[in-house]
Amino acid sequence: MKTLTLQLPDSLDMDERQLAMLVAARLYEKGELSLGQAAEVAGLTKRTFAESLGKYGVSIFNYPASDLAQDFKNA
């Protein structure tokens, strides 16, 4: 796993865990990371990560609308 060092302004009121969760949530939302990978980046279990996604405006159902429409047709 890669390690990244960032310099953030002191005015940013976030600790390392919050920042890791924010990055993991956005990468999960974009489909760049699986739920398990994103949870690992955030330092959380899959369950805790999934439960926390809503606080970051990210749905656990990371599923394109086009796929949902196709699934509906196949049901």
Biopython code that builds the backbone (N, CA, C, O; Angstrom):
import numpy as np
from Bio.PDB.StructureBuilder import StructureBuilder

atoms = [
    (1, "MET", "N", (0.849, -1.172, 0.000)),
    (1, "MET", "CA", (0.000, 0.000, 0.000)),
    (1, "MET", "C", (0.897, 1.239, 0.000)),
    (1, "MET", "O", (1.931, 1.261, 0.669)),
    (2, "LYS", "N", (0.508, 2.249, -0.737)),
    (2, "LYS", "CA", (1.263, 3.494, -0.816)),
    (2, "LYS", "C", (1.019, 4.350, 0.420)),
    (2, "LYS", "O", (-0.046, 4.292, 1.034)),
    (3, "THR", "N", (2.007, 5.131, 0.766)),
    (3, "THR", "CA", (1.889, 6.098, 1.856)),
    (3, "THR", "C", (1.986, 7.482, 1.258)),
    (3, "THR", "O", (2.829, 7.741, 0.400)),
    (4, "LEU", "N", (1.124, 8.368, 1.711)),
    (4, "LEU", "CA", (1.072, 9.730, 1.195)),
    (4, "LEU", "C", (1.225, 10.699, 2.356)),
    (4, "LEU", "O", (0.580, 10.542, 3.393)),
    (5, "THR", "N", (2.070, 11.690, 2.182)),
    (5, "THR", "CA", (2.252, 12.729, 3.186)),
    (5, "THR", "C", (1.738, 14.037, 2.609)),
    (5, "THR", "O", (2.136, 14.449, 1.519)),
    (6, "LEU", "N", (0.849, 14.683, 3.352)),
    (6, "LEU", "CA", (0.271, 15.955, 2.907)),
    (6, "LEU", "C", (0.540, 17.042, 3.924)),
    (6, "LEU", "O", (0.595, 16.785, 5.127)),
    (7, "GLN", "N", (0.706, 18.236, 3.445)),
    (7, "GLN", "CA", (0.795, 19.392, 4.320)),
    (7, "GLN", "C", (-0.520, 20.151, 4.187)),
    (7, "GLN", "O", (-0.866, 20.638, 3.111)),
    (8, "LEU", "N", (-1.243, 20.243, 5.293)),
    (8, "LEU", "CA", (-2.537, 20.904, 5.301)),
    (8, "LEU", "C", (-2.487, 22.143, 6.178)),
    (8, "LEU", "O", (-1.743, 22.180, 7.158)),
    (9, "PRO", "N", (-3.265, 23.148, 5.839)),
    (9, "PRO", "CA", (-3.274, 24.353, 6.671)),
    (9, "PRO", "C", (-3.799, 24.041, 8.073)),
    (9, "PRO", "O", (-4.662, 23.180, 8.246)),
    (10, "ASP", "N", (-3.278, 24.739, 9.054)),
    (10, "ASP", "CA", (-3.720, 24.552, 10.435)),
    (10, "ASP", "C", (-5.200, 24.881, 10.604)),
    (10, "ASP", "O", (-5.850, 24.390, 11.528)),
    (11, "SER", "N", (-5.720, 25.701, 9.724)),
    (11, "SER", "CA", (-7.129, 26.098, 9.824)),
    (11, "SER", "C", (-8.083, 24.960, 9.463)),
    (11, "SER", "O", (-9.273, 25.029, 9.771)),
    (12, "LEU", "N", (-7.573, 23.927, 8.818)),
    (12, "LEU", "CA", (-8.413, 22.776, 8.469)),
    (12, "LEU", "C", (-8.632, 21.950, 9.725)),
    (12, "LEU", "O", (-7.695, 21.372, 10.275)),
    (13, "ASP", "N", (-9.855, 21.902, 10.162)),
    (13, "ASP", "CA", (-10.182, 21.240, 11.423)),
    (13, "ASP", "C", (-10.546, 19.772, 11.189)),
    (13, "ASP", "O", (-11.684, 19.361, 11.417)),
    (14, "MET", "N", (-9.559, 18.986, 10.729)),
    (14, "MET", "CA", (-9.749, 17.561, 10.490)),
    (14, "MET", "C", (-8.534, 16.823, 11.018)),
    (14, "MET", "O", (-7.399, 17.276, 10.868)),
    (15, "ASP", "N", (-8.788, 15.669, 11.643)),
    (15, "ASP", "CA", (-7.654, 14.853, 12.053)),
    (15, "ASP", "C", (-7.351, 13.830, 10.956)),
    (15, "ASP", "O", (-8.058, 13.768, 9.950)),
    (16, "GLU", "N", (-6.318, 13.041, 11.148)),
    (16, "GLU", "CA", (-5.886, 12.085, 10.124)),
    (16, "GLU", "C", (-6.966, 11.063, 9.792)),
    (16, "GLU", "O", (-7.136, 10.696, 8.630)),
    (17, "ARG", "N", (-7.688, 10.605, 10.794)),
    (17, "ARG", "CA", (-8.738, 9.596, 10.557)),
    (17, "ARG", "C", (-9.875, 10.169, 9.712)),
    (17, "ARG", "O", (-10.385, 9.503, 8.812)),
    (18, "GLN", "N", (-10.264, 11.405, 10.008)),
    (18, "GLN", "CA", (-11.333, 12.040, 9.233)),
    (18, "GLN", "C", (-10.902, 12.241, 7.785)),
    (18, "GLN", "O", (-11.687, 12.024, 6.862)),
    (19, "LEU", "N", (-9.677, 12.648, 7.594)),
    (19, "LEU", "CA", (-9.158, 12.865, 6.241)),
    (19, "LEU", "C", (-9.066, 11.541, 5.478)),
    (19, "LEU", "O", (-9.397, 11.479, 4.294)),
    (20, "ALA", "N", (-8.619, 10.495, 6.153)),
    (20, "ALA", "CA", (-8.545, 9.177, 5.519)),
    (20, "ALA", "C", (-9.940, 8.703, 5.127)),
    (20, "ALA", "O", (-10.120, 8.118, 4.059)),
    (21, "MET", "N", (-10.926, 8.950, 5.985)),
    (21, "MET", "CA", (-12.303, 8.551, 5.680)),
    (21, "MET", "C", (-12.843, 9.334, 4.489)),
    (21, "MET", "O", (-13.519, 8.772, 3.626)),
    (22, "LEU", "N", (-12.549, 10.622, 4.441)),
    (22, "LEU", "CA", (-13.003, 11.450, 3.327)),
    (22, "LEU", "C", (-12.433, 10.966, 2.003)),
    (22, "LEU", "O", (-13.158, 10.845, 1.015)),
    (23, "VAL", "N", (-11.150, 10.691, 1.983)),
    (23, "VAL", "CA", (-10.494, 10.203, 0.763)),
    (23, "VAL", "C", (-11.056, 8.836, 0.378)),
    (23, "VAL", "O", (-11.377, 8.604, -0.787)),
    (24, "ALA", "N", (-11.175, 7.943, 1.341)),
    (24, "ALA", "CA", (-11.690, 6.601, 1.066)),
    (24, "ALA", "C", (-13.128, 6.651, 0.552)),
    (24, "ALA", "O", (-13.480, 5.930, -0.382)),
    (25, "ALA", "N", (-13.955, 7.498, 1.156)),
    (25, "ALA", "CA", (-15.355, 7.610, 0.742)),
    (25, "ALA", "C", (-15.463, 8.108, -0.695)),
    (25, "ALA", "O", (-16.260, 7.588, -1.476)),
    (26, "ARG", "N", (-14.671, 9.103, -1.041)),
    (26, "ARG", "CA", (-14.731, 9.649, -2.403)),
    (26, "ARG", "C", (-14.200, 8.644, -3.435)),
    (26, "ARG", "O", (-14.752, 8.524, -4.529)),
    (27, "LEU", "N", (-13.143, 7.937, -3.089)),
    (27, "LEU", "CA", (-12.625, 6.932, -4.020)),
    (27, "LEU", "C", (-13.598, 5.774, -4.181)),
    (27, "LEU", "O", (-13.711, 5.207, -5.268)),
    (28, "TYR", "N", (-14.300, 5.416, -3.113)),
    (28, "TYR", "CA", (-15.334, 4.390, -3.204)),
    (28, "TYR", "C", (-16.480, 4.882, -4.088)),
    (28, "TYR", "O", (-16.975, 4.150, -4.945)),
    (29, "GLU", "N", (-16.890, 6.120, -3.870)),
    (29, "GLU", "CA", (-17.981, 6.707, -4.646)),
    (29, "GLU", "C", (-17.654, 6.722, -6.144)),
    (29, "GLU", "O", (-18.532, 6.486, -6.973)),
    (30, "LYS", "N", (-16.404, 6.997, -6.486)),
    (30, "LYS", "CA", (-15.974, 7.040, -7.886)),
    (30, "LYS", "C", (-15.772, 5.644, -8.473)),
    (30, "LYS", "O", (-15.577, 5.501, -9.680)),
    (31, "GLY", "N", (-15.818, 4.626, -7.633)),
    (31, "GLY", "CA", (-15.612, 3.268, -8.117)),
    (31, "GLY", "C", (-14.148, 2.889, -8.235)),
    (31, "GLY", "O", (-13.819, 1.864, -8.832)),
    (32, "GLU", "N", (-13.268, 3.701, -7.675)),
    (32, "GLU", "CA", (-11.835, 3.435, -7.732)),
    (32, "GLU", "C", (-11.414, 2.368, -6.718)),
    (32, "GLU", "O", (-10.436, 1.651, -6.930)),
    (33, "LEU", "N", (-12.164, 2.270, -5.613)),
    (33, "LEU", "CA", (-11.882, 1.289, -4.565)),
    (33, "LEU", "C", (-13.132, 0.477, -4.269)),
    (33, "LEU", "O", (-14.251, 0.984, -4.344)),
    (34, "SER", "N", (-12.929, -0.779, -3.935)),
    (34, "SER", "CA", (-14.043, -1.605, -3.469)),
    (34, "SER", "C", (-14.375, -1.190, -2.036)),
    (34, "SER", "O", (-13.641, -0.412, -1.427)),
    (35, "LEU", "N", (-15.464, -1.700, -1.508)),
    (35, "LEU", "CA", (-15.847, -1.393, -0.139)),
    (35, "LEU", "C", (-14.746, -1.823, 0.829)),
    (35, "LEU", "O", (-14.395, -1.076, 1.742)),
    (36, "GLY", "N", (-14.204, -3.021, 0.633)),
    (36, "GLY", "CA", (-13.153, -3.528, 1.503)),
    (36, "GLY", "C", (-11.879, -2.705, 1.425)),
    (36, "GLY", "O", (-11.250, -2.421, 2.444)),
    (37, "GLN", "N", (-11.499, -2.322, 0.203)),
    (37, "GLN", "CA", (-10.290, -1.509, 0.028)),
    (37, "GLN", "C", (-10.469, -0.137, 0.680)),
    (37, "GLN", "O", (-9.569, 0.362, 1.356)),
    (38, "ALA", "N", (-11.628, 0.460, 0.470)),
    (38, "ALA", "CA", (-11.893, 1.778, 1.042)),
    (38, "ALA", "C", (-11.913, 1.711, 2.567)),
    (38, "ALA", "O", (-11.406, 2.610, 3.238)),
    (39, "ALA", "N", (-12.494, 0.654, 3.109)),
    (39, "ALA", "CA", (-12.512, 0.482, 4.560)),
    (39, "ALA", "C", (-11.093, 0.379, 5.103)),
    (39, "ALA", "O", (-10.780, 0.937, 6.155)),
    (40, "GLU", "N", (-10.241, -0.334, 4.384)),
    (40, "GLU", "CA", (-8.845, -0.477, 4.804)),
    (40, "GLU", "C", (-8.128, 0.870, 4.786)),
    (40, "GLU", "O", (-7.381, 1.186, 5.712)),
    (41, "VAL", "N", (-8.350, 1.668, 3.734)),
    (41, "VAL", "CA", (-7.742, 2.999, 3.660)),
    (41, "VAL", "C", (-8.204, 3.857, 4.840)),
    (41, "VAL", "O", (-7.415, 4.605, 5.416)),
    (42, "ALA", "N", (-9.472, 3.745, 5.192)),
    (42, "ALA", "CA", (-10.025, 4.534, 6.292)),
    (42, "ALA", "C", (-9.631, 3.982, 7.659)),
    (42, "ALA", "O", (-9.823, 4.648, 8.676)),
    (43, "GLY", "N", (-9.082, 2.771, 7.688)),
    (43, "GLY", "CA", (-8.708, 2.159, 8.956)),
    (43, "GLY", "C", (-9.893, 1.645, 9.736)),
    (43, "GLY", "O", (-9.871, 1.615, 10.967)),
    (44, "LEU", "N", (-10.943, 1.234, 9.013)),
    (44, "LEU", "CA", (-12.181, 0.771, 9.635)),
    (44, "LEU", "C", (-12.536, -0.619, 9.140)),
    (44, "LEU", "O", (-11.992, -1.090, 8.141)),
    (45, "THR", "N", (-13.451, -1.274, 9.843)),
    (45, "THR", "CA", (-14.010, -2.517, 9.334)),
    (45, "THR", "C", (-14.952, -2.171, 8.187)),
    (45, "THR", "O", (-15.382, -1.026, 8.049)),
    (46, "LYS", "N", (-15.265, -3.157, 7.377)),
    (46, "LYS", "CA", (-16.205, -2.903, 6.265)),
    (46, "LYS", "C", (-17.538, -2.402, 6.800)),
    (46, "LYS", "O", (-18.124, -1.472, 6.247)),
    (47, "ARG", "N", (-18.011, -3.014, 7.866)),
    (47, "ARG", "CA", (-19.310, -2.627, 8.425)),
    (47, "ARG", "C", (-19.287, -1.176, 8.907)),
    (47, "ARG", "O", (-20.185, -0.398, 8.586)),
    (48, "THR", "N", (-18.271, -0.819, 9.668)),
    (48, "THR", "CA", (-18.184, 0.545, 10.192)),
    (48, "THR", "C", (-18.036, 1.548, 9.058)),
    (48, "THR", "O", (-18.646, 2.617, 9.085)),
    (49, "PHE", "N", (-17.225, 1.204, 8.063)),
    (49, "PHE", "CA", (-17.061, 2.094, 6.915)),
    (49, "PHE", "C", (-18.402, 2.282, 6.201)),
    (49, "PHE", "O", (-18.795, 3.407, 5.892)),
    (50, "ALA", "N", (-19.092, 1.184, 5.945)),
    (50, "ALA", "CA", (-20.386, 1.256, 5.255)),
    (50, "ALA", "C", (-21.379, 2.111, 6.041)),
    (50, "ALA", "O", (-22.126, 2.898, 5.460)),
    (51, "GLU", "N", (-21.382, 1.952, 7.357)),
    (51, "GLU", "CA", (-22.297, 2.733, 8.194)),
    (51, "GLU", "C", (-21.926, 4.208, 8.221)),
    (51, "GLU", "O", (-22.783, 5.053, 8.479)),
    (52, "SER", "N", (-20.675, 4.530, 7.961)),
    (52, "SER", "CA", (-20.195, 5.913, 8.014)),
    (52, "SER", "C", (-20.348, 6.662, 6.697)),
    (52, "SER", "O", (-20.234, 7.887, 6.674)),
    (53, "LEU", "N", (-20.600, 5.962, 5.612)),
    (53, "LEU", "CA", (-20.652, 6.605, 4.296)),
    (53, "LEU", "C", (-21.685, 7.723, 4.212)),
    (53, "LEU", "O", (-21.439, 8.744, 3.570)),
    (54, "GLY", "N", (-22.821, 7.545, 4.845)),
    (54, "GLY", "CA", (-23.879, 8.556, 4.793)),
    (54, "GLY", "C", (-23.439, 9.907, 5.324)),
    (54, "GLY", "O", (-23.906, 10.942, 4.849)),
    (55, "LYS", "N", (-22.547, 9.909, 6.305)),
    (55, "LYS", "CA", (-22.050, 11.163, 6.870)),
    (55, "LYS", "C", (-21.246, 11.957, 5.844)),
    (55, "LYS", "O", (-21.049, 13.162, 5.996)),
    (56, "TYR", "N", (-20.788, 11.278, 4.807)),
    (56, "TYR", "CA", (-19.985, 11.907, 3.762)),
    (56, "TYR", "C", (-20.772, 12.059, 2.463)),
    (56, "TYR", "O", (-20.205, 12.372, 1.416)),
    (57, "GLY", "N", (-22.083, 11.833, 2.540)),
    (57, "GLY", "CA", (-22.940, 12.006, 1.369)),
    (57, "GLY", "C", (-22.741, 10.954, 0.297)),
    (57, "GLY", "O", (-23.005, 11.206, -0.878)),
    (58, "VAL", "N", (-22.271, 9.762, 0.696)),
    (58, "VAL", "CA", (-21.995, 8.685, -0.251)),
    (58, "VAL", "C", (-22.925, 7.517, 0.047)),
    (58, "VAL", "O", (-23.036, 7.084, 1.194)),
    (59, "SER", "N", (-23.584, 7.014, -0.973)),
    (59, "SER", "CA", (-24.460, 5.858, -0.821)),
    (59, "SER", "C", (-23.644, 4.578, -0.847)),
    (59, "SER", "O", (-22.689, 4.453, -1.613)),
    (60, "ILE", "N", (-24.024, 3.638, -0.013)),
    (60, "ILE", "CA", (-23.358, 2.332, -0.039)),
    (60, "ILE", "C", (-23.679, 1.602, -1.334)),
    (60, "ILE", "O", (-22.911, 0.750, -1.780)),
    (61, "PHE", "N", (-24.800, 1.933, -1.927)),
    (61, "PHE", "CA", (-25.211, 1.314, -3.185)),
    (61, "PHE", "C", (-24.559, 2.068, -4.331)),
    (61, "PHE", "O", (-25.193, 2.882, -5.003)),
    (62, "ASN", "N", (-23.315, 1.788, -4.534)),
    (62, "ASN", "CA", (-22.511, 2.446, -5.557)),
    (62, "ASN", "C", (-22.780, 1.744, -6.882)),
    (62, "ASN", "O", (-21.970, 0.943, -7.351)),
    (63, "TYR", "N", (-23.905, 2.048, -7.466)),
    (63, "TYR", "CA", (-24.430, 1.296, -8.588)),
    (63, "TYR", "C", (-24.945, 2.278, -9.630)),
    (63, "TYR", "O", (-25.817, 3.082, -9.301)),
    (64, "PRO", "N", (-24.467, 2.262, -10.843)),
    (64, "PRO", "CA", (-24.941, 3.205, -11.861)),
    (64, "PRO", "C", (-26.435, 3.015, -12.168)),
    (64, "PRO", "O", (-26.947, 1.896, -12.145)),
    (65, "ALA", "N", (-27.108, 4.108, -12.449)),
    (65, "ALA", "CA", (-28.539, 4.056, -12.745)),
    (65, "ALA", "C", (-28.830, 3.168, -13.941)),
    (65, "ALA", "O", (-29.858, 2.492, -13.967)),
    (66, "SER", "N", (-27.952, 3.154, -14.925)),
    (66, "SER", "CA", (-28.167, 2.314, -16.103)),
    (66, "SER", "C", (-28.196, 0.834, -15.721)),
    (66, "SER", "O", (-28.976, 0.065, -16.283)),
    (67, "ASP", "N", (-27.360, 0.434, -14.780)),
    (67, "ASP", "CA", (-27.360, -0.953, -14.322)),
    (67, "ASP", "C", (-28.639, -1.279, -13.566)),
    (67, "ASP", "O", (-29.173, -2.381, -13.684)),
    (68, "LEU", "N", (-29.129, -0.317, -12.786)),
    (68, "LEU", "CA", (-30.375, -0.539, -12.052)),
    (68, "LEU", "C", (-31.542, -0.749, -13.017)),
    (68, "LEU", "O", (-32.382, -1.623, -12.802)),
    (69, "ALA", "N", (-31.589, 0.050, -14.072)),
    (69, "ALA", "CA", (-32.656, -0.082, -15.056)),
    (69, "ALA", "C", (-32.592, -1.457, -15.717)),
    (69, "ALA", "O", (-33.626, -2.091, -15.930)),
    (70, "GLN", "N", (-31.407, -1.913, -16.036)),
    (70, "GLN", "CA", (-31.244, -3.234, -16.651)),
    (70, "GLN", "C", (-31.659, -4.336, -15.687)),
    (70, "GLN", "O", (-32.319, -5.293, -16.091)),
    (71, "ASP", "N", (-31.281, -4.214, -14.419)),
    (71, "ASP", "CA", (-31.682, -5.201, -13.412)),
    (71, "ASP", "C", (-33.193, -5.234, -13.260)),
    (71, "ASP", "O", (-33.777, -6.303, -13.081)),
    (72, "PHE", "N", (-33.828, -4.072, -13.330)),
    (72, "PHE", "CA", (-35.276, -4.010, -13.215)),
    (72, "PHE", "C", (-35.936, -4.756, -14.378)),
    (72, "PHE", "O", (-36.922, -5.465, -14.179)),
    (73, "LYS", "N", (-35.398, -4.597, -15.583)),
    (73, "LYS", "CA", (-35.927, -5.295, -16.749)),
    (73, "LYS", "C", (-35.771, -6.796, -16.612)),
    (73, "LYS", "O", (-36.630, -7.560, -17.051)),
    (74, "ASN", "N", (-34.664, -7.222, -15.999)),
    (74, "ASN", "CA", (-34.392, -8.657, -15.850)),
    (74, "ASN", "C", (-35.147, -9.302, -14.711)),
    (74, "ASN", "O", (-35.183, -10.528, -14.614)),
    (75, "ALA", "N", (-35.749, -8.508, -13.850)),
    (75, "ALA", "CA", (-36.438, -9.065, -12.668)),
    (75, "ALA", "C", (-37.759, -9.718, -13.022)),
    (75, "ALA", "O", (-38.451, -10.228, -12.141)),
]
sb = StructureBuilder()
sb.init_structure("model")
sb.init_model(0)
sb.init_chain("A")
sb.init_seg("    ")
for serial, (resi, resn, name, xyz) in enumerate(atoms, 1):
    if name == "N":
        sb.init_residue(resn, " ", resi, " ")
    sb.init_atom(name, np.array(xyz, "f"), 0.0, 1.0, " ", f" {name:<3s}", serial, name[0])
structure = sb.get_structure()
